Amino acid sequence: MKRLWIILGISLLAVSGQLLAQDRLHDQELARAIAARTWVFHARTALPLNGRAIQLTDPGYVLTLMPDSLAADLPYFGRAYAAPLNPAEGGIHLRSGAYRYTSKTQKTGWHLTIYPPENPDVYRMDLHVSTSGDASLQLVLQQRQNISYFGYITGFTEK
């Protein structure tokens, strides 16, 4: 009986891993999404400048890039040099209609740099994307310590 539960548990983990892997973009799909500027970065781990890695369980922590807009809803952990007037405005919340964007193809994936001009806090976003869809995002901030996120890239879908 114990053996049956172990086999059932392992198969459940394998199926859930496959379901997550189906959402990610790979190879050609990923290259098309990056070239078209239509992708979503899903943050799974936050890495503050001082401190330990923090696992993120909320699926709403995303950076969305479209040809004409940029949106970010990410948590922030670290030291702020200037506090927001409203304490509920913590985190990285960004909506921008215009942005500067550079993309460099590398042997193992892409290096994307995004400059949101309308935000006084976020200076630059550096995104390293592997061909498997895994990605790391570094935010260079002006009024807070920098922070990094690890996650993956999916295609943009209208909700």
Residue, then its C-alpha position, 0 to 999 in steps of 0.5 A: m500500500k505504501r508503494l502505491w502511494i509513492i508511485l501515485g505521488i511521483s506520477l502526480l508530480a510528473v503530470s503537474g510539471q508537464l502542465l507547467a512546462q506546456d505554458r512556457l515558450h520554447d525555441q522558435e515560439l520564444a524567438r517569434a514572441i521576443a521579436a514581436r515584443t509580445w511576451v509575459f515574464h512570470a516571476r517565481t523567485a525574488l532575490p533581494l540585494n540583501g537577504r535570502a531568495i523568496q519563493l513567490t506563489d502568487p501567479g499575478y507577479v508578472l512583467t508584460l511586454m506588448p509592442d505599444s505598452l509595458a506593464a509590471d506588477l512585481p513584489y519588492f523586498g529590500r531597502a527603499y531610500a524614499a518611501p511612497l506616500n501611500p503604503a499600499e503602493g509598495g512593490i513595483h507597479l508600472r504602466s507605460g505606453a512608451y519604452r525603449y527596448t534593445s534585444k541582443t541574441q546570444k549563444t544561449g538565448w537573448h539579453l533584453t534591456i528595457y527603459p521605461p521613461e514614465n517611471p521615476d523609480v525604475y531606471r532599467m530592466d535587464l532580462h536574460v532569457s534562455t532558449s528553454g524559456d527560463a529567464s532572470l530579470q534584474l531591476v535597476l532602481q533609483q529610489r530603492q535597492n536593486i532586486s532580481y527575479f527568476g521565472y519563465i516566459t510565456g506568450f501573451t493571451e488576452k483575458 
